[in-house]
């Protein structure tokens, strides 16, 4: 199962980013293997449609769950269409590693 966590940077010590479409990076976490990788959000600075473009990227990556702070209505619609679970966290003081530790079985 692939989970994406929105991130301010490309390392496990980076802080959680509450913005989905405008997050600087996405941490791709494989819950089965424990592996992580980071990809830059190429649409973070788009003038419009950042959430939709980010959603399309999640579908392309085969993600099953996204952890973020907020999803816009268009992003929600697209993610719902592809049965991608959206988990909303409000605490942006966590690092990516903190969040992974919380979700580990």
Secondary structure, 3 states (H helix, E strand, C coil): CEEEEEECCCCCCCEECCECCCCCEEEEEECCCCCEEEEECCCCCCCCCHHHHHHHHHHHHCCCEEEECECCHHHHHHHHHCCCEEEECCCCCCEHHHHHHHHCC
